[in-house]
Amino acid sequence: MSHDVGGSPGGGLGQARMTADEALVRLMEGHSRFLQGRPRFNALEELSKGQQPYATILGGSDSRVPPEVIFDAAPGELFVIRVAGNGPSAEVMGSLQYAGSHLKTPLFVVLGHDGCGAVAAALESRLHGVEHLSRIQVLVDSIQLALERFGPRLEPEQQLEAAVEANVRRTM
């Protein structure tokens, strides 16, 4: 079932606007194709004319989790902002505001992932007093705002999974 609402399937300038619900369905359909090993690929000719992405994704910097791949989205379909720990710095918030006000993306997604190194580093600092290099510590400190309720009750793997979810929720 396709949810292209007009124009090219690549999300080019000829594409009609869609709602957040339609954009979410499209992301989930793309993710399903990705999981089934059936991705689609589109021509790039429309990209030089401008951008009209159908979703904005704030995700981590982990090179193994590119949003375009996991949602089977063609170039130009997503406005992607990536920063370790997907934290809401001033630059990230400005980028999100740009996507909403200028690109008019109807859907915003904060994407966490299993085994996030930035969240793991924040847990190490919180639970074991580990200190990191100065700029990494700034990043870790911002993530710790989501980890106030975390203590050593859970197994490490469960702890990290819960911490990633808490960090995504705080960022949202």
C-alpha positions in Angstrom: 0.0 0.0 0.0 1.5 3.3 -1.1 1.0 6.6 0.7 2.5 8.9 -1.9 0.0 11.7 -2.1 1.1 13.1 -5.4 4.2 14.1 -7.4 7.3 12.0 -7.4 7.7 9.2 -4.9 11.1 10.6 -3.9 9.5 13.5 -2.0 10.5 16.2 -4.5 9.0 19.6 -5.0 6.0 18.2 -6.9 4.9 16.2 -3.8 1.8 17.3 -2.0 2.0 17.9 1.7 1.0 15.0 3.9 -0.2 14.8 7.5 1.9 13.6 10.4 -0.2 10.4 10.5 0.5 9.8 6.8 4.2 10.5 7.3 4.3 8.1 10.2 2.6 5.4 8.1 5.2 6.0 5.3 8.1 5.7 7.8 6.7 2.5 9.2 6.1 1.0 5.7 9.7 1.9 4.8 11.0 0.3 7.9 9.0 -2.8 7.1 10.6 -2.9 3.6 14.0 -2.5 5.2 13.4 -5.3 7.7 12.2 -7.6 4.8 15.2 -6.8 2.7 13.0 -5.1 0.0 14.2 -1.4 -0.1 13.2 0.9 -2.9 15.5 3.4 -4.6 14.5 6.6 -6.4 16.1 8.9 -9.0 18.0 11.9 -7.7 17.1 14.4 -10.4 14.5 16.2 -8.2 16.9 16.8 -5.4 18.7 19.7 -7.1 15.4 21.7 -7.2 15.0 22.0 -3.4 13.8 19.9 -0.5 10.4 19.0 0.8 11.0 16.2 3.3 8.0 14.4 4.8 9.6 13.9 8.3 12.3 15.3 10.5 14.4 12.7 12.4 16.6 13.6 15.3 18.9 10.6 15.8 22.2 9.7 17.3 25.6 9.9 15.5 26.1 6.1 15.4 27.1 5.3 11.8 25.4 1.9 12.0 21.9 3.4 12.3 21.3 5.9 9.4 17.6 6.9 9.4 17.4 6.9 5.6 18.4 3.2 5.6 16.2 2.0 8.5 13.2 3.8 7.1 14.0 2.9 3.5 13.7 6.6 2.5 15.2 8.0 -0.6 17.5 11.0 -0.5 15.5 14.1 0.1 12.6 12.4 1.8 13.9 13.0 5.4 15.4 16.0 7.1 18.0 14.3 9.4 19.7 15.8 12.4 22.3 13.6 14.0 24.2 14.2 17.3 25.6 11.7 19.8 22.9 11.0 22.4 20.3 12.9 20.2 20.4 15.7 22.7 18.5 19.0 22.4 21.4 21.6 22.1 20.7 25.1 20.8 22.0 24.1 17.4 19.8 21.0 17.3 16.7 23.0 18.5 17.4 25.6 15.8 17.6 22.9 13.2 14.3 21.4 14.4 12.7 24.8 14.3 14.0 25.3 10.7 12.5 22.0 9.6 9.1 23.0 11.1 8.9 26.6 10.0 10.7 26.6 6.7 10.4 23.0 5.4 7.0 22.4 7.0 7.7 18.7 7.9 4.6 17.3 9.5 6.3 14.7 11.6 9.2 14.9 14.1 10.8 11.7 15.4 13.4 11.3 18.1 15.2 8.1 17.2 17.1 6.2 20.0 18.9 2.9 19.3 20.1 -0.2 21.2 23.6 0.1 22.7 23.8 3.9 22.4 27.4 4.8 23.5 26.5 8.3 24.6 23.8 7.0 26.9 26.1 4.3 28.2 28.7 6.9 29.0 26.1 8.9 30.9 25.2 5.8 32.9 28.9 5.2 33.7 29.2 8.7 35.0 26.0 8.5 37.0 26.5 5.1 38.5 30.3 4.8 38.8 31.6 8.4 38.8 33.4 7.9 35.5 34.7 11.2 34.0 35.2 11.8 30.3 37.1 14.2 28.1 35.8 17.8 28.6 33.5 18.0 25.5 32.3 14.4 25.9 31.5 15.2 29.5 29.3 18.2 28.4 27.4 15.8 26.2 27.1 13.2 29.0 26.0 15.8 31.5 23.1 16.8 29.2 22.0 13.1 28.9 22.1 12.7 32.7 19.1 15.0 33.0 17.1 12.0 31.7 18.7 9.6 34.1 17.7 11.1 37.5 15.7 8.0 38.5 18.3 5.5 37.5 20.3 3.5 40.1 22.0 0.1 39.9 18.8 -1.9 40.3 18.6 -3.4 36.8 21.0 -5.6 34.9 23.4 -3.5 32.7 21.6 -4.4 29.4 18.2 -3.6 30.8 19.5 -0.5 32.4 20.9 0.8 29.1 17.7 0.0 27.2 15.6 1.9 29.8 18.1 4.8 29.8 17.9 5.1 26.0 14.1 5.2 26.2 14.2 7.8 29.0 16.7 9.9 27.0 14.4 9.9 24.0 11.4 10.8 26.1 13.2 13.7 27.7 14.4 14.9 24.3 10.8 14.8 23.0 
